Amino acid sequence: HERKLASSDKLPGNIIIPTTNLTAVPVTAALQAVLKGTDVSLSWDTSSFDDHLVTVMNLSGALPQVVTKICAAARVFCAYRHGSLELKDKETFIVPLPPMAKATNVSSSSSTTGIPTAASVSSVSTAAGNTMADAISDLAGEKAKVDEQGGNIIYTTDVDGEDNVRQYLEELRNGRPLVVLQLYIWEVQL
């Protein structure tokens, strides 16, 4: 499963937010109102968050659930680190590639019969990683990178792109089988 590159702490769960309604409120103002009176500070690095308006009715409960609902409604990433809730437009994710055997490159030569005795073989995992990286790049809207040494694909995207990539990866995991066997049966009489 994909995971965020940056780590995040858990918000204090013992803080209960009373029922409130938010109508077309900027996400920054909504979170400031919810976090008022707590030890949690709020930080963001761009003024574009004023364009992320939130409308949520009957919002109440533990602080982590309330913050998650507000951030989801605003379509922004929220991460709690070192006592501060950080807002981000984009986040970086890591997708582990499935383990695959690596083949080495061998020079190509052919015998007098025209049948190659050795073929140039490329790495199976690199080919699969590049194919997945291309698909993830298209879905995320930014270029994904293949980390061949670590066996990962790394990509940065917004909330909508992350939803698209998550659905794609889920479809890969639960969709049709990735291995297809072809079987031939011959009957020989002597």
Solvent accessible surface area in square Angstrom, and as a share of the most:
residue,aa,sasa,rsa
1,H,143,0.64
2,E,27,0.12
3,R,130,0.47
4,K,74,0.32
5,L,102,0.51
6,A,35,0.27
7,S,94,0.60
8,S,59,0.38
9,D,79,0.41
10,K,187,0.79
11,L,23,0.11
12,P,45,0.28
13,G,45,0.43
14,N,130,0.67
15,I,45,0.23
16,I,117,0.60
17,I,15,0.08
18,P,105,0.66
19,T,91,0.53
20,T,45,0.26
21,N,88,0.45
22,L,15,0.08
23,T,89,0.52
24,A,59,0.46
25,V,37,0.21
26,P,42,0.26
27,V,0,0.00
28,T,8,0.05
29,A,42,0.33
30,A,0,0.00
31,L,0,0.00
32,Q,93,0.41
33,A,68,0.53
34,V,9,0.05
35,L,9,0.04
36,K,169,0.72
37,G,85,0.82
38,T,32,0.18
39,D,146,0.76
40,V,11,0.06
41,S,61,0.39
42,L,35,0.17
43,S,47,0.31
44,W,91,0.32
45,D,131,0.68
46,T,51,0.29
47,S,88,0.57
48,S,40,0.26
49,F,1,0.00
50,D,77,0.40
51,D,117,0.61
52,H,44,0.20
53,L,99,0.49
54,V,1,0.00
55,T,81,0.47
56,V,26,0.15
57,M,101,0.45
58,N,116,0.59
59,L,2,0.01
60,S,43,0.28
61,G,26,0.25
62,A,24,0.18
63,L,0,0.00
64,P,34,0.22
65,Q,100,0.44
66,V,0,0.00
67,V,4,0.03
68,T,90,0.52
69,K,104,0.44
70,I,0,0.00
71,C,8,0.05
72,A,58,0.45
73,A,44,0.34
74,A,3,0.03
75,R,105,0.38
76,V,7,0.04
77,F,17,0.07
78,C,26,0.16
79,A,4,0.03
80,Y,30,0.12
81,R,32,0.12
82,H,174,0.78
83,G,28,0.27
84,S,21,0.14
85,L,2,0.01
86,E,45,0.20
87,L,3,0.02
88,K,65,0.28
89,D,50,0.26
90,K,95,0.40
91,E,6,0.03
92,T,31,0.18
93,F,7,0.03
94,I,17,0.09
95,V,2,0.01
96,P,59,0.37
97,L,22,0.11
98,P,64,0.40
99,P,134,0.84
100,M,61,0.27
101,A,87,0.67
102,K,123,0.52
103,A,41,0.32
104,T,106,0.61
105,N,123,0.63
106,V,68,0.39
107,S,95,0.61
108,S,80,0.51
109,S,62,0.40
110,S,78,0.50
111,S,45,0.29
112,T,148,0.86
113,T,104,0.61
114,G,56,0.53
115,I,117,0.60
116,P,80,0.50
117,T,97,0.57
118,A,34,0.26
119,A,55,0.43
120,S,81,0.52
121,V,63,0.36
122,S,79,0.51
123,S,21,0.14
124,V,84,0.48
125,S,14,0.09
126,T,30,0.18
127,A,55,0.43
128,A,29,0.23
129,G,0,0.00
130,N,71,0.36
131,T,94,0.55
132,M,26,0.12
133,A,4,0.03
134,D,76,0.40
135,A,29,0.22
136,I,0,0.00
137,S,16,0.10
138,D,122,0.63
139,L,61,0.30
140,A,10,0.07
141,G,64,0.61
142,E,64,0.29
143,K,138,0.58
144,A,3,0.02
145,K,134,0.57
146,V,39,0.23
147,D,48,0.25
148,E,91,0.41
149,Q,181,0.80
150,G,48,0.46
151,G,26,0.25
152,N,27,0.14
153,I,0,0.00
154,I,56,0.28
155,Y,2,0.01
156,T,43,0.25
157,T,1,0.00
158,D,61,0.32
159,V,18,0.10
160,D,76,0.39
161,G,4,0.04
162,E,15,0.07
163,D,37,0.19
164,N,62,0.32
165,V,0,0.00
166,R,109,0.40
167,Q,127,0.56
168,Y,53,0.20
169,L,4,0.02
170,E,73,0.33
171,E,119,0.53
172,L,55,0.28
173,R,97,0.36
174,N,108,0.55
175,G,33,0.32
176,R,204,0.74
177,P,101,0.64
178,L,137,0.68
179,V,110,0.63
180,V,130,0.75
181,L,159,0.79
182,Q,142,0.63
183,L,146,0.73
184,Y,135,0.51
185,I,149,0.76
186,W,195,0.68
187,E,147,0.66
188,V,114,0.66
189,Q,155,0.69
190,L,215,1.07
